[in-house]
């Protein structure tokens, strides 16, 4: 089991995501949530797919698109740092990305399929990291982050958005 990252392995901004994972096995959480999240989105009534709970908030489809984009970006960071690439990586503006992702022109099932397939592919990387790779760190968004912390951030980010959808959208 991969132990929780220490505070010096990530920026304070990510603490909430890491807390979402708790003491669970992060790899098991990432693996089991692939299907749970997929079926959760498939269970959302079609009339809710374009729903946003307030003016200026993302729709359910846009939230899922954001989850996909974020996993891609965090997995890319994880790959670079696991391979000992120490070049600093830029941050990204999630609102800019969501506004250009065309989620509104897709159906929720298609987005859910993409999420599931992306996670399945990424799990090959995540599950084959060794201890040395997990300890490696790099700079992203002007902050140090470890490979281990990125696993927790990916899992926690997903859990964070699922909680928001349950509480504010459904």
C-alpha positions in Angstrom: 0.0 0.0 0.0 1.2 3.5 -0.9 1.4 5.7 2.2 -0.1 9.2 2.2 2.2 11.9 1.0 3.7 14.3 3.5 2.9 18.0 3.3 6.3 18.8 1.8 5.4 16.7 -1.2 2.6 19.0 -2.5 1.3 22.6 -2.4 -1.2 23.4 0.4 -3.9 23.9 -2.2 -4.0 20.1 -2.8 -4.5 19.2 0.9 -8.3 19.0 0.4 -7.9 16.5 -2.4 -5.5 14.4 -0.4 -7.8 14.4 2.6 -10.6 13.1 0.3 -8.7 9.8 -0.1 -8.2 9.4 3.6 -6.4 6.2 4.7 -7.7 4.2 1.8 -5.3 2.4 -0.6 -5.0 5.0 -3.3 -4.4 2.5 -6.1 -7.4 0.5 -5.1 -9.5 3.7 -4.9 -8.4 4.7 -8.4 -9.1 1.3 -9.8 -12.5 0.7 -8.1 -13.7 4.3 -8.8 -13.1 3.8 -12.5 -16.3 1.7 -12.8 -18.1 3.4 -9.9 -17.7 6.9 -11.5 -18.6 5.5 -14.9 -21.8 4.0 -13.7 -22.6 7.1 -11.5 -22.5 9.3 -14.6 -24.6 6.9 -16.6 -27.2 7.0 -13.8 -27.7 10.7 -14.1 -30.9 11.5 -15.9 -30.4 13.0 -19.4 -32.2 16.2 -18.5 -29.6 16.9 -15.8 -26.6 16.5 -18.1 -26.6 20.2 -19.1 -27.7 21.4 -15.7 -25.6 23.9 -13.8 -26.7 24.7 -10.2 -26.0 28.4 -10.5 -25.1 31.1 -13.0 -21.5 30.8 -14.2 -21.1 27.2 -12.8 -20.3 24.3 -15.0 -22.9 21.8 -16.2 -22.6 18.1 -15.2 -21.1 17.4 -18.6 -18.6 20.2 -18.2 -17.6 18.9 -14.7 -16.9 15.5 -16.2 -14.9 17.0 -19.0 -12.9 18.9 -16.4 -12.3 15.7 -14.5 -11.0 14.1 -17.7 -8.7 17.1 -18.6 -7.4 17.2 -15.0 -6.6 13.5 -14.9 -4.7 13.8 -18.3 -2.7 16.8 -17.0 -1.9 15.3 -13.6 -1.0 11.9 -15.2 1.3 13.7 -17.6 3.0 15.4 -14.7 3.2 12.1 -12.9 4.8 10.4 -16.0 7.4 13.2 -16.4 8.4 13.2 -12.8 8.4 9.4 -12.4 10.8 9.3 -15.3 13.1 11.8 -13.5 12.3 14.6 -15.9 13.0 17.7 -13.8 11.9 20.4 -16.2 9.3 22.6 -14.6 5.7 22.2 -15.9 3.3 25.1 -16.3 -0.1 25.2 -14.6 -3.4 25.3 -16.4 -6.5 27.4 -16.1 -9.4 25.0 -15.7 -12.0 27.6 -16.7 -10.2 28.2 -20.0 -10.0 24.5 -20.7 -13.6 23.8 -19.9 -14.7 26.7 -22.1 -12.9 25.2 -25.0 -13.6 21.5 -24.5 -17.0 21.3 -26.2 -18.6 19.1 -23.5 -21.9 20.7 -24.2 -21.8 19.2 -27.7 -21.2 15.6 -26.4 -23.5 13.3 -24.6 -22.9 12.2 -21.1 -22.4 8.5 -22.0 -19.6 9.4 -24.4 -17.8 11.5 -21.8 -18.3 8.7 -19.2 -16.7 6.2 -21.7 -13.8 8.6 -22.2 -13.3 8.9 -18.5 -13.3 5.1 -18.0 -11.0 4.4 -20.9 -8.6 7.1 -19.8 -8.5 5.8 -16.2 -8.0 2.2 -17.5 -5.0 3.3 -19.6 -3.5 5.4 -16.7 -3.9 2.5 -14.3 -1.1 0.6 -16.2 1.2 3.5 -15.3 -0.1 4.1 -11.8 0.1 0.4 -10.8 3.6 -0.1 -12.0 5.4 2.7 -10.2 8.2 1.5 -7.9 9.2 3.1 -4.6 11.9 5.2 -6.2 9.5 6.6 -8.8 6.9 7.3 -6.1 9.4 9.4 -4.2 10.5 11.5 -7.2 9.4 15.1 -7.3 9.1 17.8 -9.8 7.8 21.4 -10.2 4.4 22.0 -11.6 2.4 25.3 -11.3 5.5 26.8 -9.5 5.2 24.2 -6.7 7.0 21.0 -5.8 4.9 17.9 -6.1 5.8 14.2 -5.7 4.7 11.3 -7.9 3.0 9.8 -4.9 1.1 13.1 -4.2 -0.1 13.2 -7.8 -1.8 9.8 -7.3 -3.6 11.2 -4.3 -4.5 14.4 -6.0 -6.0 12.5 -9.0 -8.1 10.3 -6.8 -9.1 13.1 -4.4 -10.0 15.5 -7.3 -12.4 12.9 -8.6 -13.9 12.3 -5.2 -14.3 16.1 -4.7 -16.2 16.6 -7.9 -18.4 13.6 -7.3 -19.4 15.0 -3.9 -20.2 18.3 -5.4 -22.4 16.8 -8.1 -24.3 14.7 -5.6 -24.8 17.7 -3.3 -25.5 20.5 -5.8 -26.6 19.0 -9.0 -28.8 16.0 -8.2 
